[in-house]
Amino acid sequence: MEYWFLLASFAFIGAGIKYIDCVYDEGVFDKRVAGVLGLICGLLGGYVMATDAASSSIGIAVIVGVAVTRKIDTSVFMVATVVAFAIPIFLANSVVLNWLPIAALIFGGVMDEIGNNQSDLGLINSKFWRTFFHFRFSMQAVMLLLVAFGVFAPIYFLAFLMFDLFYHLVGGYANRIIRSMYEFVVIENPDEIIVSQVNKEESNGMFNGGSNGL
């Protein structure tokens, strides 16, 4: 497989997965586009796994990792997963899998999901570990070790970096959209601090959001 196609595929799949995630978790972007992206990501991921042995191991690890942590929780993700698994079965007589790196990557993926959830809930005090799990670096660390020990060629670490980079770029863009829609105002008085969330598009300058005393 051409290196440029491998890198572009990982980048596109990372961006597509985050786009779909933002549609259902954050209410950002278009559900119709998410449905199309889910099918394309499934087809592209399945093709890459069917034609590249190392990508098969990486893809299986990613899919199993998110399945174990119950992240395949929408119909779009389910269709993409089924398609991604079906393509290698129909296009390849057999798919060669290396179970040791698959197990190691699954472990890294599960650690990323658990750590990311803990970070989002504010349960991690260390700034280093908050940043580490926020950007899901566990799988990257495992990939780097696998490359260092010669299990994967360096191009696959770069491909994984492209996946994560475009995943976070789409996530950052979604966050900017959310911040542009709402204004957060902190009002202090002697008894409490009130945080008000105002929908700029619907409030026409009036406060239209809940307030929570802290």
Summary of the structure (lengths in Angstrom):
residues: 214
radius of gyration: 20.1
end to end distance: 55.6
largest distance: 71.9
contacts: 642
relative contact order: 0.12
helix: 70%
strand: 8%
